Amino acid sequence: MTEFASSAKLLITGAIFAMLWAIVSRNQGWWMGGAIVLAALALSFRVGLPSFRLRPQFLPGFILYFLSRQFVGGLDVARRTVSATPTKHAGWVDYPLSSATERPRVLLSAMIGLLPGTLGARITDDKLLIHTLDTTLDWQQETAQLEQRLLKLLGEDDQ
């Protein structure tokens, strides 16, 4: 790797860690966040985490989709909170994963909670175990749409 490419990777990785800290901490505690970002950066280069392909042209659409689903999820939680009758269709469901690689599978499991009433619990073989508050809703289509957008963003939709 050239010196420029190595510097660019360091800068981009550091910026990503800093953005994650800003989101998690609500942009506060930078005295501690700076140390954590530097430690994470040093550790990631020491361990030698593999690079991944990210297609920036799909990032704005993914962010808009992500925010819209969070909004819908928030409305769903609010509706369930004020509803006089609780949902009686909660349950565990298996979702067949499209990707053969680990990174998109783990990211999907982590992000599935943004969909209304869902939570990723465990990845086994080629399936993701999901807890949903209402198994009668179209959780399969919502999950498939999130997975396809994520694969497109990561450049793995051509598998």
Secondary structure, DSSP 4 states (H G I P E B T S, - for coil): --HHHHHHHHHHHHHHHHHHHHHHTTS--HHHHHHHHHHHHHHHHHHTPPP----GGGHHHHHHHHHHHHHHHHHHHHHHHH-SS--S--EEEEEE----SHHHHHHHHHHGGGSTTEEEEEEETTEEEEEES-TTS-HHHHHHHHHHHHHHHHT-TT-
